[in-house]
Amino acid sequence: MKKIGIIGCGRQAPKHIMGYLENGIKDIFLFDVVESRARDLAVQFNIKHKKIEDLLRKGDIDIYSICTPPNTHDGIIKKLIDNNKHLLCEKPLSLNLDNLIEYEHLAKEKGLTVMGGYIYKFSPSHIKMKEFIEANQSRVTKAYFRIASPGIQSGWQYSKNQGGGVINELFVHMIDLANWYFGPIENIEEIDAQVYVSERVRIIEKNDILAEDFITVRMQNRFGVSITIEADMISNDFVQYVNVSGPGLSGFCSIQPNLPLVMSHTDKKNNICEYGEFKNLHTSQIRYFLNCIDQITTHSKSTISESISICKTINKITD
């Protein structure tokens, strides 16, 4: 029976807990620097918690989820890899390119599955859209990626020092999708990054600064597809969708069940407009993660290599 450790008991942890439970795993241990958070969440789900200092003392836990702020990821990842643990880490896996290259080398050497938490690739709509793009690759010329969220009242999410802000919170998801659809970005043409909700400065630490809450980036892949990504943390509601187009074709998809999957091609009669049912993407992601560990599935989604590509693009944008 697999035993799971979940590090960090904020808003992402329940999603991971449900993902493991829905994959038939009940032996789950929670860890948090604030022990009461781990204890309260453990009571809610009828699972176990441990003190953070006991993180690696329970040697039979070989699989971990990391659900902590981005600036804490490197220390935790290095410790887990050094102790031969498989891990699924909320995005971005790391903000440091050299560290990612080291993790890739170590994980390969030790035979470990190290996976970034990019859940949108497990959406049935996005999977169908990728197939549509691949079938019409020579005709797709433009793509627009949109994601927005009001954010939460948590200081780290807007903190530059803690790795918060719209780039690491939302934009990374769309860069990941863009790379998955079209291959790595080759050329960045235009960037507009702003702080609009400046009063959030009240909830970050005194010596910190606000990270951007709005960004638009226009870029190209190596085939010349024009890709625009717009992300913000100033909208009242969550929204996410992708639109692709080219001569005689258009496509639209989203993880939101209230938005349709649309795939239209003037040369074909089997155009599609359909609504999907809600699916817990964390359940699908964690099933894939566990299958990779068991070598049932070859690890090809949300790899360290993909995180390296994402990090290179973000470095170009933020430099």
VOVO-429165 format. One record per residue (C-alpha): residue number from 1; chain; y, x, z. Coordinates in steps of 0.2 Angstrom, whole numbers. Layout:
VOVO-429165
NODE   torba   paba      py      px      pz
NODE     NUM      A       Y       X       Z
...
This chain:
VOVO-429165
NODE   torba   paba      py      px      pz
NODE       1      A       0       0       0
NODE       2      A      17       7      -5
NODE       3      A      30       9       8
NODE       4      A      48       9       4
NODE       5      A      64      16      12
NODE       6      A      81       8       8
NODE       7      A      96      19      13
NODE       8      A     112       9      15
NODE       9      A     113      -9      21
NODE      10      A     128     -16      12
NODE      11      A     129     -29      -2
NODE      12      A     117     -20     -14
NODE      13      A     103     -18      -1
NODE      14      A      98     -37      -1
NODE      15      A      96     -36     -20
NODE      16      A      84     -21     -18
NODE      17      A      74     -29      -4
NODE      18      A      72     -45     -14
NODE      19      A      66     -34     -29
NODE      20      A      53     -26     -19
NODE      21      A      47     -42     -10
NODE      22      A      46     -51     -27
NODE      23      A      35     -37     -33
NODE      24      A      23     -40     -18
NODE      25      A      29     -25      -7
NODE      26      A      33     -30      11
NODE      27      A      32     -13      20
NODE      28      A      50     -10      19
NODE      29      A      61       1      31
NODE      30      A      80       0      31
NODE      31      A      91      15      36
NODE      32      A     110      15      38
NODE      33      A     123      26      47
NODE      34      A     128      10      57
NODE      35      A     111       6      65
NODE      36      A     117     -12      69
NODE      37      A     118     -16      50
NODE      38      A     100     -10      47
NODE      39      A      94     -20      62
NODE      40      A     103     -36      57
NODE      41      A      97     -35      39
NODE      42      A      79     -31      44
NODE      43      A      79     -47      55
NODE      44      A      86     -57      41
NODE      45      A      71     -52      30
NODE      46      A      58     -50      43
NODE      47      A      56     -31      39
NODE      48      A      58     -15      48
NODE      49      A      72      -3      52
NODE      50      A      74      15      58
NODE      51      A      88      26      64
NODE      52      A      96      36      50
NODE      53      A      90      52      59
NODE      54      A      72      47      56
NODE      55      A      75      45      38
NODE      56      A      62      58      33
NODE      57      A      51      59      49
NODE      58      A      40      44      43
NODE      59      A      31      55      30
NODE      60      A      21      41      22
NODE      61      A      37      33      14
NODE      62      A      37      41      -3
NODE      63      A      49      29     -13
NODE      64      A      67      26      -9
NODE      65      A      82      15     -15
NODE      66      A      99      22     -12
NODE      67      A     112       9      -9
NODE      68      A     127      19      -2
NODE      69      A     144      23      -9
NODE      70      A     145      35     -24
NODE      71      A     152      50     -14
NODE      72      A     136      50      -3
NODE      73      A     123      50     -17
NODE      74      A     122      69     -20
NODE      75      A     117      74      -2
NODE      76      A     104      60      -1
NODE      77      A      97      63     -18
NODE      78      A      95      82     -15
NODE      79      A      87      79       2
NODE      80      A      74      66      -5
NODE      81      A      70      77     -20
NODE      82      A      67      92      -9
NODE      83      A      55      82       1
NODE      84      A      46      76     -15
NODE      85      A      52      57     -14
NODE      86      A      54      45     -29
NODE      87      A      70      37     -29
NODE      88      A      81      23     -37
NODE      89      A      99      26     -34
NODE      90      A     113      13     -37
NODE      91      A     125      19     -51
NODE      92      A     132      31     -54
NODE      93      A     118      43     -49
NODE      94      A     130      57     -47
NODE      95      A     148      61     -51
NODE      96      A     144      80     -53
NODE      97      A     137      85     -69
NODE      98      A     129     102     -63
NODE      99      A     120      92     -49
NODE     100      A     113      80     -62
NODE     101      A     106      95     -72
NODE     102      A      98     102     -56
NODE     103      A      91      85     -52
NODE     104      A      83      84     -69
NODE     105      A      75     101     -68
NODE     106      A      68      98     -50
NODE     107      A      62      80     -54
NODE     108      A      53      86     -69
NODE     109      A      46     101     -60
NODE     110      A      39      90     -45
NODE     111      A      34      76     -56
NODE     112      A      46      63     -48
NODE     113      A      53      47     -54
NODE     114      A      72      48     -52
NODE     115      A      81      33     -59
NODE     116      A      99      27     -60
NODE     117      A     103       9     -55
NODE     118      A     108       2     -72
NODE     119      A     101     -16     -72
NODE     120      A     109     -23     -88
NODE     121      A      96     -15     -99
NODE     122      A      83     -26     -90
NODE     123      A      92     -42     -96
NODE     124      A      82     -51    -109
NODE     125      A      98     -55    -119
NODE     126      A     103     -37    -119
NODE     127      A      86     -32    -125
NODE     128      A      86     -44    -139
NODE     129      A     104     -38    -144
NODE     130      A      98     -20    -144
NODE     131      A      84     -26    -156
NODE     132      A      97     -35    -167
NODE     133      A     108     -19    -168
NODE     134      A      93      -8    -172
NODE     135      A      88     -20    -186
NODE     136      A     105     -20    -193
NODE     137      A     111      -2    -188
NODE     138      A     119       2    -205
NODE     139      A     130     -14    -204
NODE     140      A     137     -14    -187
NODE     141      A     154      -6    -187
NODE     142      A     162     -13    -171
NODE     143      A     157     -17    -153
NODE     144      A     167     -24    -138
NODE     145      A     161     -22    -120
NODE     146      A     169     -33    -107
NODE     147      A     166     -33     -88
NODE     148      A     177     -39     -74
NODE     149      A     175     -43     -55
NODE     150      A     187     -47     -41
NODE     151      A     179     -34     -30
NODE     152      A     176     -35     -12
NODE     153      A     186     -32       3
NODE     154      A     178     -15       7
NODE     155      A     189       1       7
NODE     156      A     177      12      -1
NODE     157      A     176       2     -17
NODE     158      A     195       6     -21
NODE     159      A     195      23     -14
NODE     160      A     197      38     -25
NODE     161      A     189      50     -12
NODE     162      A     174      39      -9
NODE     163      A     170      37     -28
NODE     164      A     176      19     -29
NODE     165      A     187      11     -42
NODE     166      A     183       2     -59
NODE     167      A     176      17     -68
NODE     168      A     162      20     -56
NODE     169      A     160       2     -50
NODE     170      A     160      -7     -67
NODE     171      A     164       4     -82
NODE     172      A     148      15     -80
NODE     173      A     137      -1     -83
NODE     174      A     146      -3    -100
NODE     175      A     145      15    -105
NODE     176      A     127      15    -101
NODE     177      A     124       0    -112
NODE     178      A     135       7    -126
NODE     179      A     124      23    -125
NODE     180      A     108      13    -125
NODE     181      A     114       2    -140
NODE     182      A     122      16    -151
NODE     183      A     118      33    -144
NODE     184      A     130      45    -135
NODE     185      A     149      44    -137
NODE     186      A     156      57    -149
NODE     187      A     174      54    -149
NODE     188      A     187      46    -137
NODE     189      A     202      40    -146
NODE     190      A     212      30    -133
NODE     191      A     213      27    -114
NODE     192      A     223      16    -103
NODE     193      A     219      16     -85
NODE     194      A     230       8     -72
NODE     195      A     231       2     -54
NODE     196      A     237     -16     -53
NODE     197      A     233     -22     -36
NODE     198      A     243      -9     -26
NODE     199      A     242     -19     -10
NODE     200      A     224     -13      -8
NODE     201      A     231       3      -1
NODE     202      A     231      -6      16
NODE     203      A     212      -6      17
NODE     204      A     209      13      12
NODE     205      A     210      27      23
NODE     206      A     228      35      27
NODE     207      A     225      51      17
NODE     208      A     216      43       2
NODE     209      A     223      36     -14
NODE     210      A     219      20     -24
NODE     211      A     207      22     -38
NODE     212      A     211      13     -55
NODE     213      A     206      -5     -55
NODE     214      A     209      -8     -74
NODE     215      A     203       3     -89
NODE     216      A     202       1    -108
NODE     217      A     194      15    -118
NODE     218      A     192      15    -137
NODE     219      A     179      28    -144
NODE     220      A     166      31    -158
NODE     221      A     148      36    -158
NODE     222      A     142      49    -171
NODE     223      A     139      35    -184
NODE     224      A     157      30    -183
NODE     225      A     154      13    -174
NODE     226      A     171       9    -166
NODE     227      A     167       5    -147
NODE     228      A     180      -3    -135
NODE     229      A     176      -5    -117
NODE     230      A     187     -15    -105
NODE     231      A     184     -16     -87
NODE     232      A     194     -22     -72
NODE     233      A     193     -27     -54
NODE     234      A     208     -39     -54
NODE     235      A     200     -54     -61
NODE     236      A     196     -70     -51
NODE     237      A     178     -71     -57
NODE     238      A     164     -60     -63
NODE     239      A     162     -59     -82
NODE     240      A     151     -48     -93
NODE     241      A     148     -49    -111
NODE     242      A     146     -39    -127
NODE     243      A     151     -43    -145
NODE     244      A     146     -33    -160
NODE     245      A     151     -36    -178
NODE     246      A     150     -29    -195
NODE     247      A     151     -36    -213
NODE     248      A     141     -52    -213
NODE     249      A     135     -51    -195
NODE     250      A     140     -54    -177
NODE     251      A     131     -54    -160
NODE     252      A     136     -59    -143
NODE     253      A     126     -58    -127
NODE     254      A     129     -58    -108
NODE     255      A     119     -57     -92
NODE     256      A     127     -73     -87
NODE     257      A     116     -88     -90
NODE     258      A     131     -99     -94
NODE     259      A     135     -88    -109
NODE     260      A     124     -89    -125
NODE     261      A     115     -76    -134
NODE     262      A     121     -77    -152
NODE     263      A     114     -67    -167
NODE     264      A     121     -72    -184
NODE     265      A     118     -64    -201
NODE     266      A     124     -71    -217
NODE     267      A     109     -64    -227
NODE     268      A      96     -73    -216
NODE     269      A      93     -91    -211
NODE     270      A      85     -88    -193
NODE     271      A     102     -86    -184
NODE     272      A     101     -89    -166
NODE     273      A     112     -97    -152
NODE     274      A     102     -99    -136
NODE     275      A     105    -100    -117
NODE     276      A      93     -91    -106
NODE     277      A      87     -94     -88
NODE     278      A      94     -84     -74
NODE     279      A      82     -69     -70
NODE     280      A      84     -57     -55
NODE     281      A      86     -41     -65
NODE     282      A      83     -31     -49
NODE     283      A      65     -38     -49
NODE     284      A      63     -32     -67
NODE     285      A      71     -15     -64
NODE     286      A      61     -12     -48
NODE     287      A      44     -17     -57
NODE     288      A      49      -5     -71
NODE     289      A      53       9     -57
NODE     290      A      36       6     -48
NODE     291      A      27       6     -65
NODE     292      A      35      23     -69
NODE     293      A      29      30     -53
NODE     294      A      12      24     -56
NODE     295      A      12      31     -74
NODE     296      A       9      14     -81
NODE     297      A      25      15     -90
NODE     298      A      34      30     -98
NODE     299      A      50      33     -89
NODE     300      A      63      30    -103
NODE     301      A      76      19     -96
NODE     302      A      90      24     -84
NODE     303      A      84      42     -84
NODE     304      A      93      57     -77
NODE     305      A      96      62     -95
NODE     306      A     105      46     -98
NODE     307      A     116      49     -82
NODE     308      A     120      66     -88
NODE     309      A     127      58    -104
NODE     310      A     137      45     -94
NODE     311      A     144      58     -83
NODE     312      A     150      69     -98
NODE     313      A     159      54    -105
NODE     314      A     167      49     -89
NODE     315      A     172      68     -86
NODE     316      A     181      67    -103
NODE     317      A     190      51     -98
NODE     318      A     196      57     -81
NODE     319      A     200      75     -85
